[in-house]
Amino acid sequence: MLAEFGFVGILLLAAIALAVIMPVIPFILTFFGFIPRKPSAVKQATYECGMIPTGEAWSQFNFRYYFFAILFVVFDILTVFLYPWAVNIGVLGVGGLIAVLAVFIIVGVGFVYAWSKKAMEWK
């Protein structure tokens, strides 16, 4: 059993080691002087395509940007769910068909609801 999962354990240890080491490396390099740290007002200023920024840095975005992003993620997940079902349609049978239809119905009801609330209109 150890031989079967040995590679998984090695990959898990490597992933944990990288997750711990990578954030620490910049601090070590700064401490030994490899990364110079000379802050100035020009370096701390916000950069906007070569223009001096005006106004506040905080601004409100239209919620529709987030709505379309979430809609994209939902349909992307639906596609990821649909592909393995399509590949194994012969093995899954009627139970797989019912599961996919249930997912399509849930997503379809949400889509129709959003459409009825006019959330997809771009003003």
The first five atom37 places (N, CA, C, CB, O) and aatype in JSON, in Angstrom:
{
  "aatype": [12, 10, 0, 6, 13, 7, 13, 19, 7, 9, 10, 10, 10, 0, 0, 9, 0, 10, 0, 19, 9, 12, 14, 19, 9, 14, 13, 9, 10, 16, 13, 13, 7, 13, 9, 14, 1, 11, 14, 15, 0, 19, 11, 5, 0, 16, 18, 6, 4, 7, 12, 9, 14, 16, 7, 6, 0, 17, 15, 5, 13, 2, 13, 1, 18, 18, 13, 13, 0, 9, 10, 13, 19, 19, 13, 3, 9, 10, 16, 19, 13, 10, 18, 14, 17, 0, 19, 2, 9, 7, 19, 10, 7, 19, 7, 7, 10, 9, 0, 19, 10, 0, 19, 13, 9, 9, 19, 7, 19, 7, 13, 19, 18, 0, 17, 15, 11, 11, 0, 12, 6, 17, 11],
  "atom_mask": [
    [1, 1, 1, 1, 1],
    [1, 1, 1, 1, 1],
    [1, 1, 1, 1, 1],
    [1, 1, 1, 1, 1],
    [1, 1, 1, 1, 1],
    [1, 1, 1, 0, 1],
    [1, 1, 1, 1, 1],
    [1, 1, 1, 1, 1],
    [1, 1, 1, 0, 1],
    [1, 1, 1, 1, 1],
    [1, 1, 1, 1, 1],
    [1, 1, 1, 1, 1],
    [1, 1, 1, 1, 1],
    [1, 1, 1, 1, 1],
    [1, 1, 1, 1, 1],
    [1, 1, 1, 1, 1],
    [1, 1, 1, 1, 1],
    [1, 1, 1, 1, 1],
    [1, 1, 1, 1, 1],
    [1, 1, 1, 1, 1],
    [1, 1, 1, 1, 1],
    [1, 1, 1, 1, 1],
    [1, 1, 1, 1, 1],
    [1, 1, 1, 1, 1],
    [1, 1, 1, 1, 1],
    [1, 1, 1, 1, 1],
    [1, 1, 1, 1, 1],
    [1, 1, 1, 1, 1],
    [1, 1, 1, 1, 1],
    [1, 1, 1, 1, 1],
    [1, 1, 1, 1, 1],
    [1, 1, 1, 1, 1],
    [1, 1, 1, 0, 1],
    [1, 1, 1, 1, 1],
    [1, 1, 1, 1, 1],
    [1, 1, 1, 1, 1],
    [1, 1, 1, 1, 1],
    [1, 1, 1, 1, 1],
    [1, 1, 1, 1, 1],
    [1, 1, 1, 1, 1],
    [1, 1, 1, 1, 1],
    [1, 1, 1, 1, 1],
    [1, 1, 1, 1, 1],
    [1, 1, 1, 1, 1],
    [1, 1, 1, 1, 1],
    [1, 1, 1, 1, 1],
    [1, 1, 1, 1, 1],
    [1, 1, 1, 1, 1],
    [1, 1, 1, 1, 1],
    [1, 1, 1, 0, 1],
    [1, 1, 1, 1, 1],
    [1, 1, 1, 1, 1],
    [1, 1, 1, 1, 1],
    [1, 1, 1, 1, 1],
    [1, 1, 1, 0, 1],
    [1, 1, 1, 1, 1],
    [1, 1, 1, 1, 1],
    [1, 1, 1, 1, 1],
    [1, 1, 1, 1, 1],
    [1, 1, 1, 1, 1],
    [1, 1, 1, 1, 1],
    [1, 1, 1, 1, 1],
    [1, 1, 1, 1, 1],
    [1, 1, 1, 1, 1],
    [1, 1, 1, 1, 1],
    [1, 1, 1, 1, 1],
    [1, 1, 1, 1, 1],
    [1, 1, 1, 1, 1],
    [1, 1, 1, 1, 1],
    [1, 1, 1, 1, 1],
    [1, 1, 1, 1, 1],
    [1, 1, 1, 1, 1],
    [1, 1, 1, 1, 1],
    [1, 1, 1, 1, 1],
    [1, 1, 1, 1, 1],
    [1, 1, 1, 1, 1],
    [1, 1, 1, 1, 1],
    [1, 1, 1, 1, 1],
    [1, 1, 1, 1, 1],
    [1, 1, 1, 1, 1],
    [1, 1, 1, 1, 1],
    [1, 1, 1, 1, 1],
    [1, 1, 1, 1, 1],
    [1, 1, 1, 1, 1],
    [1, 1, 1, 1, 1],
    [1, 1, 1, 1, 1],
    [1, 1, 1, 1, 1],
    [1, 1, 1, 1, 1],
    [1, 1, 1, 1, 1],
    [1, 1, 1, 0, 1],
    [1, 1, 1, 1, 1],
    [1, 1, 1, 1, 1],
    [1, 1, 1, 0, 1],
    [1, 1, 1, 1, 1],
    [1, 1, 1, 0, 1],
    [1, 1, 1, 0, 1],
    [1, 1, 1, 1, 1],
    [1, 1, 1, 1, 1],
    [1, 1, 1, 1, 1],
    [1, 1, 1, 1, 1],
    [1, 1, 1, 1, 1],
    [1, 1, 1, 1, 1],
    [1, 1, 1, 1, 1],
    [1, 1, 1, 1, 1],
    [1, 1, 1, 1, 1],
    [1, 1, 1, 1, 1],
    [1, 1, 1, 1, 1],
    [1, 1, 1, 0, 1],
    [1, 1, 1, 1, 1],
    [1, 1, 1, 0, 1],
    [1, 1, 1, 1, 1],
    [1, 1, 1, 1, 1],
    [1, 1, 1, 1, 1],
    [1, 1, 1, 1, 1],
    [1, 1, 1, 1, 1],
    [1, 1, 1, 1, 1],
    [1, 1, 1, 1, 1],
    [1, 1, 1, 1, 1],
    [1, 1, 1, 1, 1],
    [1, 1, 1, 1, 1],
    [1, 1, 1, 1, 1],
    [1, 1, 1, 1, 1],
    [1, 1, 1, 1, 1]
  ],
  "atom_positions": [
    [[0.83, -1.19, 0.0], [0.0, 0.0, 0.0], [0.87, 1.26, 0.0], [-0.94, 0.0, 1.21], [0.54, 2.24, -0.65]],
    [[1.99, 1.22, 0.73], [2.88, 2.38, 0.77], [3.48, 2.64, -0.6], [3.98, 2.18, 1.8], [3.68, 3.8, -0.98]],
    [[3.77, 1.59, -1.35], [4.34, 1.76, -2.68], [3.34, 2.41, -3.63], [4.81, 0.41, -3.23], [3.72, 3.18, -4.51]],
    [[2.07, 2.09, -3.46], [1.06, 2.64, -4.34], [0.85, 4.13, -4.12], [-0.24, 1.91, -4.15], [0.64, 4.88, -5.07]],
    [[0.92, 4.57, -2.87], [0.67, 5.97, -2.55], [1.94, 6.74, -2.24], [-0.27, 6.06, -1.38], [1.87, 7.88, -1.76]],
    [[3.1, 6.15, -2.49], [4.37, 6.83, -2.23], [4.53, 8.1, -3.03], [0.0, 0.0, 0.0], [4.96, 9.13, -2.51]],
    [[4.19, 8.03, -4.33], [4.31, 9.21, -5.18], [3.34, 10.31, -4.75], [4.08, 8.84, -6.64], [3.66, 11.5, -4.83]],
    [[2.18, 9.92, -4.32], [1.2, 10.91, -3.84], [1.74, 11.6, -2.6], [-0.17, 10.25, -3.54], [1.6, 12.82, -2.45]],
    [[2.35, 10.83, -1.7], [2.94, 11.41, -0.5], [4.08, 12.35, -0.82], [0.0, 0.0, 0.0], [4.2, 13.41, -0.2]],
    [[4.92, 11.97, -1.79], [6.03, 12.84, -2.18], [5.5, 14.14, -2.78], [6.96, 12.12, -3.19], [6.01, 15.21, -2.46]],
    [[4.49, 14.05, -3.64], [3.9, 15.26, -4.22], [3.23, 16.13, -3.16], [2.88, 14.89, -5.3], [3.28, 17.36, -3.23]],
    [[2.61, 15.49, -2.18], [1.97, 16.24, -1.11], [3.02, 16.98, -0.27], [1.15, 15.31, -0.22], [2.83, 18.15, 0.07]],
    [[4.11, 16.31, 0.05], [5.19, 16.96, 0.8], [5.82, 18.1, 0.0], [6.27, 15.93, 1.17], [6.12, 19.16, 0.55]],
    [[6.01, 17.89, -1.31], [6.57, 18.94, -2.15], [5.63, 20.15, -2.21], [6.84, 18.42, -3.57], [6.08, 21.29, -2.17]],
    [[4.33, 19.91, -2.3], [3.36, 21.0, -2.35], [3.35, 21.79, -1.05], [1.96, 20.46, -2.65], [3.29, 23.02, -1.06]],
    [[3.41, 21.08, 0.07], [3.43, 21.76, 1.37], [4.72, 22.55, 1.53], [3.27, 20.76, 2.52], [4.7, 23.68, 2.01]],
    [[5.85, 21.95, 1.13], [7.14, 22.64, 1.24], [7.15, 23.9, 0.39], [8.29, 21.71, 0.82], [7.62, 24.95, 0.85]],
    [[6.65, 23.83, -0.83], [6.61, 25.02, -1.68], [5.68, 26.09, -1.11], [6.17, 24.64, -3.1], [6.0, 27.28, -1.17]],
    [[4.55, 25.67, -0.56], [3.62, 26.64, 0.02], [4.22, 27.34, 1.22], [2.32, 25.94, 0.41], [3.88, 28.49, 1.49]],
    [[5.1, 26.67, 1.94], [5.73, 27.29, 3.11], [6.94, 28.11, 2.7], [6.13, 26.22, 4.13], [7.17, 29.2, 3.24]],
    [[7.73, 27.61, 1.77], [9.0, 28.25, 1.42], [8.82, 29.48, 0.55], [9.9, 27.26, 0.71], [9.51, 30.48, 0.76]],
    [[7.91, 29.44, -0.41], [7.79, 30.54, -1.36], [7.49, 31.9, -0.73], [6.72, 30.22, -2.34], [8.09, 32.89, -1.15]],
    [[6.6, 32.02, 0.25], [6.4, 33.34, 0.86], [7.59, 33.8, 1.71], [5.16, 33.32, 1.72], [7.75, 35.0, 1.95]],
    [[8.42, 32.88, 2.15], [9.54, 33.23, 3.03], [10.75, 33.72, 2.23], [9.94, 32.02, 3.87], [11.55, 34.5, 2.74]],
    [[10.89, 33.29, 0.98], [12.06, 33.63, 0.17], [12.26, 35.14, 0.03], [11.92, 33.0, -1.2], [13.39, 35.59, 0.21]],
    [[11.24, 35.96, -0.28], [11.49, 37.4, -0.39], [12.0, 38.03, 0.9], [10.22, 38.09, -0.82], [12.83, 38.94, 0.85]],
    [[11.51, 37.57, 2.05], [12.0, 38.12, 3.31], [13.47, 37.79, 3.53], [11.16, 37.6, 4.48], [14.24, 38.63, 3.99]],
    [[13.86, 36.58, 3.19], [15.26, 36.17, 3.35], [16.14, 36.96, 2.39], [15.42, 34.65, 3.1], [17.21, 37.44, 2.79]],
    [[15.72, 37.11, 1.14], [16.51, 37.87, 0.17], [16.62, 39.34, 0.55], [15.91, 37.74, -1.22], [17.66, 39.95, 0.34]],
    [[15.57, 39.91, 1.11], [15.63, 41.3, 1.58], [16.56, 41.43, 2.77], [14.23, 41.8, 1.95], [17.31, 42.4, 2.86]],
    [[16.53, 40.47, 3.67], [17.38, 40.5, 4.86], [18.86, 40.45, 4.49], [17.04, 39.33, 5.78], [19.67, 41.14, 5.11]],
    [[19.23, 39.66, 3.49], [20.63, 39.55, 3.08], [21.04, 40.6, 2.07], [20.89, 38.18, 2.52], [22.2, 40.63, 1.65]],
    [[20.13, 41.47, 1.65], [20.47, 42.59, 0.79], [20.4, 42.3, -0.7], [0.0, 0.0, 0.0], [20.85, 43.13, -1.5]],
    [[19.87, 41.19, -1.1], [19.75, 40.88, -2.52], [18.63, 41.69, -3.17], [19.51, 39.38, -2.73], [18.69, 42.01, -4.35]],
    [[17.63, 42.02, -2.4], [16.53, 42.85, -2.89], [16.63, 44.2, -2.2], [15.13, 42.17, -2.63], [16.4, 44.3, -1.0]],
    [[16.97, 45.25, -2.96], [17.1, 46.57, -2.33], [15.74, 47.11, -1.91], [17.8, 47.55, -3.28], [14.74, 46.89, -2.59]],
    [[15.73, 47.81, -0.82], [14.49, 48.39, -0.31], [14.74, 49.87, -0.06], [14.0, 47.67, 0.99], [15.25, 50.26, 0.99]],
    [[14.37, 50.69, -1.03], [14.52, 52.14, -0.92], [13.2, 52.79, -1.29], [15.68, 52.65, -1.84], [13.04, 53.26, -2.42]],
    [[12.26, 52.83, -0.36], [10.95, 53.42, -0.69], [11.05, 54.92, -0.93], [9.94, 53.15, 0.43], [11.86, 55.62, -0.3]],
    [[10.23, 55.41, -1.84], [10.14, 56.84, -2.1], [8.7, 57.17, -2.46], [11.13, 57.29, -3.24], [7.89, 56.27, -2.68]],
    [[8.4, 58.43, -2.52], [7.03, 58.86, -2.83], [6.63, 58.45, -4.24], [6.9, 60.38, -2.67], [5.48, 58.1, -4.49]],
    [[7.59, 58.49, -5.16], [7.29, 58.12, -6.54], [6.98, 56.63, -6.64], [8.47, 58.49, -7.46], [6.07, 56.22, -7.36]],
    [[7.75, 55.81, -5.91], [7.52, 54.37, -5.96], [6.21, 53.97, -5.28], [8.67, 53.63, -5.31], [5.61, 52.95, -5.64]],
    [[5.77, 54.75, -4.31], [4.55, 54.43, -3.59], [3.29, 54.94, -4.29], [4.61, 55.0, -2.2], [2.18, 54.59, -3.89]],
    [[3.44, 55.77, -5.33], [2.3, 56.34, -6.03], [1.6, 55.28, -6.87], [2.73, 57.52, -6.9], [2.23, 54.33, -7.34]],
    [[0.31, 55.46, -7.06], [-0.46, 54.56, -7.91], [-0.12, 54.83, -9.36], [-1.97, 54.71, -7.67], [-0.04, 55.99, -9.78]],
    [[0.09, 53.78, -10.13], [0.44, 53.93, -11.54], [-0.78, 53.62, -12.4], [1.63, 53.0, -11.92], [-1.35, 52.53, -12.32]],
    [[-1.18, 54.59, -13.21], [-2.31, 54.41, -14.11], [-1.9, 54.82, -15.51], [-3.53, 55.23, -13.64], [-2.19, 55.94, -15.95]],
    [[-1.25, 53.94, -16.2], [-0.9, 54.13, -17.61], [-0.12, 55.42, -17.85], [-2.15, 54.12, -18.46], [-0.32, 56.08, -18.86]],
    [[0.75, 55.77, -16.95], [1.59, 56.93, -17.13], [0.94, 58.24, -16.77], [0.0, 0.0, 0.0], [1.58, 59.29, -16.87]],
    [[-0.31, 58.21, -16.35], [-1.0, 59.44, -15.99], [-1.06, 59.57, -14.48], [-2.42, 59.47, -16.6], [-1.1, 58.57, -13.76]],
    [[-1.08, 60.77, -14.01], [-1.2, 61.01, -12.57], [-2.64, 60.69, -12.17], [-0.83, 62.5, -12.2], [-3.58, 61.22, -12.76]],
    [[-2.83, 59.82, -11.17], [-4.19, 59.46, -10.78], [-4.93, 60.64, -10.17], [-4.17, 58.29, -9.8], [-4.35, 61.45, -9.45]],
    [[-6.21, 60.72, -10.46], [-7.05, 61.77, -9.9], [-8.19, 61.13, -9.15], [-7.57, 62.72, -11.0], [-8.65, 60.04, -9.51]],
    [[-8.65, 61.78, -8.13], [-9.77, 61.27, -7.35], [-9.35, 60.19, -6.38], [0.0, 0.0, 0.0], [-8.16, 59.96, -6.13]],
    [[-10.36, 59.52, -5.83], [-10.1, 58.48, -4.85], [-9.77, 57.16, -5.54], [-11.3, 58.31, -3.91], [-10.17, 56.93, -6.68]],
    [[-9.05, 56.32, -4.84], [-8.71, 55.02, -5.38], [-9.9, 54.07, -5.32], [-7.52, 54.42, -4.63], [-9.98, 53.14, -6.12]],
    [[-10.81, 54.28, -4.39], [-11.96, 53.4, -4.24], [-13.08, 53.9, -5.12], [-12.42, 53.33, -2.76], [-13.45, 55.07, -5.06]],
    [[-13.63, 53.02, -5.94], [-14.78, 53.38, -6.77], [-15.7, 52.18, -6.86], [-14.33, 53.85, -8.18], [-15.27, 51.03, -6.76]],
    [[-16.97, 52.47, -7.04], [-17.94, 51.4, -7.15], [-18.05, 50.9, -8.58], [-19.31, 51.87, -6.64], [-18.0, 51.68, -9.53]],
    [[-18.19, 49.58, -8.72], [-18.4, 48.98, -10.02], [-19.85, 48.55, -10.14], [-17.45, 47.78, -10.24], [-20.52, 48.29, -9.14]],
    [[-20.29, 48.49, -11.34], [-21.64, 48.02, -11.6], [-21.71, 46.53, -11.23], [-22.04, 48.25, -13.1], [-20.81, 45.77, -11.55]],
    [[-22.77, 46.13, -10.55], [-22.89, 44.74, -10.11], [-22.99, 43.78, -11.28], [-24.1, 44.58, -9.21], [-22.73, 42.59, -11.12]],
    [[-23.35, 44.28, -12.46], [-23.5, 43.4, -13.61], [-22.18, 42.77, -14.02], [-24.09, 44.16, -14.78], [-22.17, 41.67, -14.59]],
    [[-21.06, 43.42, -13.76], [-19.76, 42.8, -14.02], [-19.64, 41.51, -13.22], [-18.6, 43.77, -13.68], [-19.24, 40.47, -13.75]],
    [[-19.99, 41.59, -11.96], [-19.91, 40.41, -11.1], [-20.95, 39.37, -11.51], [-20.1, 40.8, -9.63], [-20.68, 38.17, -11.46]],
    [[-22.11, 39.82, -11.91], [-23.16, 38.9, -12.33], [-22.72, 38.09, -13.55], [-24.46, 39.66, -12.63], [-22.9, 36.87, -13.58]],
    [[-22.15, 38.76, -14.54], [-21.71, 38.05, -15.73], [-20.54, 37.13, -15.42], [-21.33, 39.04, -16.83], [-20.41, 36.07, -16.03]],
    [[-19.68, 37.51, -14.49], [-18.58, 36.63, -14.09], [-19.12, 35.38, -13.41], [-17.61, 37.37, -13.15], [-18.65, 34.27, -13.69]],
    [[-20.1, 35.55, -12.53], [-20.68, 34.4, -11.85], [-21.45, 33.53, -12.85], [-21.62, 34.86, -10.71], [-21.41, 32.3, -12.76]],
    [[-22.14, 34.16, -13.79], [-22.85, 33.41, -14.81], [-21.87, 32.59, -15.65], [-23.65, 34.37, -15.71], [-22.15, 31.44, -15.99]],
    [[-20.74, 33.17, -15.98], [-19.71, 32.43, -16.72], [-19.22, 31.23, -15.92], [-18.53, 33.34, -17.07], [-19.07, 30.14, -16.48]],
    [[-18.97, 31.41, -14.64], [-18.51, 30.31, -13.8], [-19.56, 29.2, -13.72], [-18.16, 30.81, -12.39], [-19.22, 28.02, -13.77]],
    [[-20.82, 29.57, -13.6], [-21.89, 28.56, -13.52], [-21.92, 27.73, -14.79], [-23.26, 29.24, -13.29], [-21.98, 26.5, -14.73]],
    [[-21.88, 28.37, -15.94], [-21.94, 27.61, -17.19], [-20.63, 26.86, -17.44], [-22.24, 28.54, -18.36], [-20.64, 25.81, -18.09]],
    [[-19.53, 27.37, -16.96], [-18.27, 26.66, -17.06], [-18.31, 25.38, -16.23], [-17.1, 27.56, -16.61], [-17.88, 24.32, -16.69]],
    [[-18.83, 25.46, -15.02], [-18.97, 24.27, -14.17], [-19.96, 23.3, -14.79], [-19.42, 24.67, -12.75], [-19.77, 22.09, -14.71]],
    [[-21.01, 23.82, -15.4], [-21.97, 22.96, -16.07], [-21.3, 22.19, -17.2], [-23.16, 23.79, -16.61], [-21.57, 21.0, -17.4]],
    [[-20.44, 22.85, -17.94], [-19.71, 22.18, -19.02], [-18.77, 21.12, -18.47], [-18.92, 23.2, -19.84], [-18.67, 20.03, -19.03]],
    [[-18.08, 21.43, -17.38], [-17.18, 20.46, -16.77], [-17.97, 19.26, -16.25], [-16.38, 21.11, -15.62], [-17.49, 18.13, -16.3]],
    [[-19.16, 19.5, -15.76], [-20.01, 18.41, -15.28], [-20.56, 17.59, -16.45], [-21.17, 18.96, -14.43], [-20.72, 16.38, -16.33]],
    [[-20.86, 18.24, -17.56], [-21.48, 17.58, -18.69], [-20.5, 16.7, -19.47], [-22.08, 18.6, -19.61], [-20.9, 15.66, -19.99]],
    [[-19.25, 17.09, -19.56], [-18.29, 16.33, -20.37], [-18.08, 14.9, -19.88], [-16.96, 17.05, -20.39], [-18.18, 13.98, -20.69]],
    [[-17.8, 14.67, -18.59], [-17.63, 13.27, -18.16], [-18.92, 12.46, -18.32], [-17.18, 13.23, -16.7], [-18.87, 11.26, -18.59]],
    [[-20.06, 13.11, -18.15], [-21.32, 12.4, -18.35], [-21.44, 11.96, -19.81], [-22.53, 13.29, -17.95], [-21.86, 10.84, -20.09]],
    [[-21.09, 12.84, -20.74], [-21.19, 12.5, -22.15], [-20.23, 11.38, -22.53], [-20.92, 13.73, -23.02], [-20.55, 10.54, -23.37]],
    [[-19.06, 11.35, -21.91], [-18.09, 10.3, -22.21], [-18.57, 8.95, -21.68], [-16.72, 10.65, -21.6], [-18.37, 7.93, -22.34]],
    [[-19.19, 8.93, -20.51], [-19.62, 7.69, -19.87], [-21.12, 7.47, -19.94], [-19.18, 7.67, -18.44], [-21.7, 6.86, -19.04]],
    [[-21.76, 7.94, -20.97], [-23.21, 7.84, -21.04], [-23.7, 6.4, -21.04], [-23.72, 8.56, -22.27], [-24.76, 6.1, -20.49]],
    [[-22.94, 5.49, -21.65], [-23.35, 4.09, -21.69], [-23.28, 3.42, -20.32], [0.0, 0.0, 0.0], [-24.1, 2.55, -20.02]],
    [[-22.32, 3.82, -19.49], [-22.15, 3.21, -18.17], [-23.15, 3.78, -17.16], [-20.73, 3.44, -17.67], [-23.67, 3.05, -16.32]],
    [[-23.42, 5.07, -17.25], [-24.27, 5.72, -16.26], [-25.74, 5.38, -16.41], [-24.09, 7.2, -16.34], [-26.45, 5.23, -15.41]],
    [[-26.2, 5.26, -17.61], [-27.58, 4.86, -17.86], [-28.59, 5.92, -17.46], [0.0, 0.0, 0.0], [-28.33, 7.12, -17.58]],
    [[-29.74, 5.47, -17.0], [-30.86, 6.35, -16.68], [-30.55, 7.22, -15.46], [-32.13, 5.53, -16.44], [-30.96, 8.38, -15.4]],
    [[-29.84, 6.67, -14.48], [-29.49, 7.46, -13.28], [-28.64, 8.66, -13.63], [0.0, 0.0, 0.0], [-28.85, 9.75, -13.08]],
    [[-27.69, 8.49, -14.54], [-26.86, 9.61, -14.99], [-27.67, 10.63, -15.76], [0.0, 0.0, 0.0], [-27.46, 11.84, -15.63]],
    [[-28.61, 10.14, -16.57], [-29.47, 11.05, -17.32], [-30.33, 11.89, -16.39], [-30.35, 10.27, -18.29], [-30.5, 13.09, -16.61]],
    [[-30.86, 11.27, -15.35], [-31.69, 12.01, -14.38], [-30.86, 13.05, -13.64], [-32.35, 11.03, -13.38], [-31.33, 14.16, -13.4]],
    [[-29.63, 12.69, -13.28], [-28.76, 13.64, -12.58], [-28.45, 14.85, -13.45], [-27.46, 12.96, -12.14], [-28.49, 15.99, -12.98]],
    [[-28.12, 14.61, -14.72], [-27.81, 15.72, -15.63], [-29.05, 16.56, -15.88], [-27.24, 15.18, -16.96], [-28.95, 17.79, -15.94]],
    [[-30.19, 15.95, -16.04], [-31.42, 16.72, -16.23], [-31.74, 17.57, -15.01], [-32.59, 15.79, -16.55], [-32.21, 18.7, -15.14]],
    [[-31.48, 17.04, -13.81], [-31.71, 17.81, -12.59], [-30.81, 19.04, -12.55], [-31.47, 16.94, -11.35], [-31.25, 20.13, -12.19]],
    [[-29.54, 18.87, -12.93], [-28.62, 20.01, -12.95], [-29.07, 21.03, -13.98], [-27.17, 19.54, -13.24], [-29.06, 22.23, -13.71]],
    [[-29.46, 20.56, -15.17], [-29.93, 21.48, -16.2], [-31.19, 22.22, -15.76], [-30.19, 20.73, -17.5], [-31.34, 23.41, -16.06]],
    [[-32.07, 21.55, -15.08], [-33.3, 22.21, -14.61], [-32.96, 23.28, -13.58], [-34.28, 21.17, -14.01], [-33.51, 24.38, -13.63]],
    [[-32.07, 22.97, -12.64], [-31.69, 23.95, -11.62], [-31.05, 25.17, -12.26], [-30.73, 23.31, -10.6], [-31.4, 26.3, -11.94]],
    [[-30.1, 24.94, -13.17], [-29.43, 26.07, -13.83], [-30.41, 26.82, -14.72], [-28.22, 25.57, -14.67], [-30.37, 28.05, -14.79]],
    [[-31.29, 26.1, -15.39], [-32.28, 26.76, -16.25], [-33.25, 27.63, -15.46], [0.0, 0.0, 0.0], [-33.59, 28.73, -15.9]],
    [[-33.7, 27.15, -14.3], [-34.6, 27.95, -13.46], [-33.89, 29.22, -13.0], [-35.09, 27.13, -12.24], [-34.48, 30.3, -12.99]],
    [[-32.64, 29.09, -12.61], [-31.87, 30.28, -12.21], [-31.68, 31.26, -13.35], [0.0, 0.0, 0.0], [-31.76, 32.47, -13.16]],
    [[-31.44, 30.71, -14.54], [-31.26, 31.56, -15.72], [-32.56, 32.3, -16.06], [-30.81, 30.72, -16.92], [-32.53, 33.5, -16.34]],
    [[-33.67, 31.59, -16.05], [-34.97, 32.21, -16.34], [-35.31, 33.25, -15.28], [-36.08, 31.15, -16.42], [-35.85, 34.31, -15.61]],
    [[-35.01, 32.97, -14.02], [-35.27, 33.93, -12.95], [-34.46, 35.22, -13.16], [-34.95, 33.3, -11.58], [-34.98, 36.32, -13.03]],
    [[-33.17, 35.05, -13.47], [-32.32, 36.22, -13.71], [-32.82, 37.0, -14.92], [-30.85, 35.8, -13.91], [-32.8, 38.23, -14.92]],
    [[-33.26, 36.29, -15.94], [-33.77, 36.95, -17.13], [-35.06, 37.7, -16.82], [-33.99, 35.93, -18.24], [-35.27, 38.8, -17.33]],
    [[-35.93, 37.1, -16.0], [-37.19, 37.76, -15.68], [-36.99, 39.0, -14.81], [-38.12, 36.79, -14.98], [-37.79, 39.93, -14.87]],
    [[-35.95, 39.02, -14.01], [-35.63, 40.2, -13.19], [-34.85, 41.24, -13.98], [-34.84, 39.78, -11.95], [-34.46, 42.28, -13.44]],
    [[-34.61, 40.96, -15.27], [-33.88, 41.86, -16.15], [-32.47, 42.13, -15.66], [-34.62, 43.17, -16.3], [-31.94, 43.23, -15.8]],
    [[-31.87, 41.1, -15.08], [-30.5, 41.22, -14.59], [-29.48, 41.13, -15.72], [-30.21, 40.15, -13.55], [-28.31, 41.48, -15.54]],
    [[-29.92, 40.66, -16.87], [-29.0, 40.49, -17.98], [-29.03, 41.63, -18.98], [-29.29, 39.22, -18.68], [-28.38, 41.55, -20.02]],
    [[-29.76, 42.67, -18.67], [-29.77, 43.81, -19.56], [-28.6, 44.73, -19.23], [-31.1, 44.57, -19.45], [-28.35, 45.06, -18.07]],
    [[-27.9, 45.11, -20.26], [-26.74, 46.0, -20.07], [-27.19, 47.42, -20.36], [-25.55, 45.59, -21.0], [-27.61, 47.74, -21.47]],
    [[-27.09, 48.28, -19.32], [-27.57, 49.66, -19.49], [-26.41, 50.59, -19.67], [-28.42, 50.1, -18.31], [-26.6, 51.79, -19.82]]
  ]
}
